[in-house]
Amino acid sequence: MAKEGLPIVLPLLLITALCGIWFSRAGTNAAFAVLCFFAVLTAFTAFFFRDPERGIPSGEGVFVSPADGRVCQIVETEDPYCGGRVRQLSIFLNVFNVHINRVPAGGLVEVVKYNPGKFLAAWDHKASIDNEQTRVGINCGACKILVRQIAGLVARRVVCNLSEGQRVLRGQRLGLIRFGSRTDILLPLNAVIKVKVGDAVKGGSSIIAEIR
C-alpha cells in the first residue's frame, strides 16, 4: 500500500476495531450496521491506495503510461516547456484504478510546479487547463516531456514526490492523486502513439508511445 494512504487507513482501522468492541458488548443491530459500514469503508480505502509492482518495459525511445485508467483524449496543443507544438494524451482514472503515477521516461526533472485551480470533473477536457494540478517537466535528452497530475471533482489532493534537479528512471513512482482524477502527458509530435481513445492502460507497464 502507498505510504500516503496510511494517515487515512490507520485511523479507519482503529475506528473499525472500536466498533467491533462495541458490537461484541452491545450485540445490537445498530452496532452491527456501524461496524459493517466502517469495515467496508476501511477495506475500500486500503484497496484504493494499493501500490502493485509493475514490470517496466525496456528499449530506447519508449514512453510508458504515467497512470492506470482509460485514454480519454489525444490532441495537439502548445506547451512552452516542451518548446512548442506537442501531442497531449490524457488518461482518466476512476475510483477503482490504481492511483500511483509513474515516470514515462528516464531523464532529468527540470520543472515541478503546483498550479491552483478549479475542481471540474476529471472527464471534462477543460480540466487539463482549469483544474488544480502539478506539472512535472522531464528532459529525456532527445526531447522534453511534461506530466500533469490533475485533481478532479472528488480528488482534491495531488501528491508529487519528485523535485527539480532529480534524475529519474522510466516507471519510477512519481506520486499519486487521491480518488477519481486525470493524468496528462505531453509528448513530441514525432512520437508514434501506440494507443487510442478508449484503451485501458497501466502505469509503468503499458507502452503508450515510441520515438523511432
Buried (B, 14 or more C-beta within 10 A) or exposed (E): BBEBBEEBBEEBBEBBBEBBEBBEEEEEEEBBEBBEEBBEEBEEBBBBBEBEEBEBBEEEBBBBBBBBBBBBBBEEEEBEBBEEEBBBBBBBBBBEBBBBBBBBBBBBBBBBEEBEBEBBBBBBBEBBBBBBBBBBBBBBEEBBBBBBBBBBBBBBEBBBBBEEEBEBEBBBBBBBBBBBBBBBBBBBEEBEBBBEEEBEBBBBBBBBBBBE
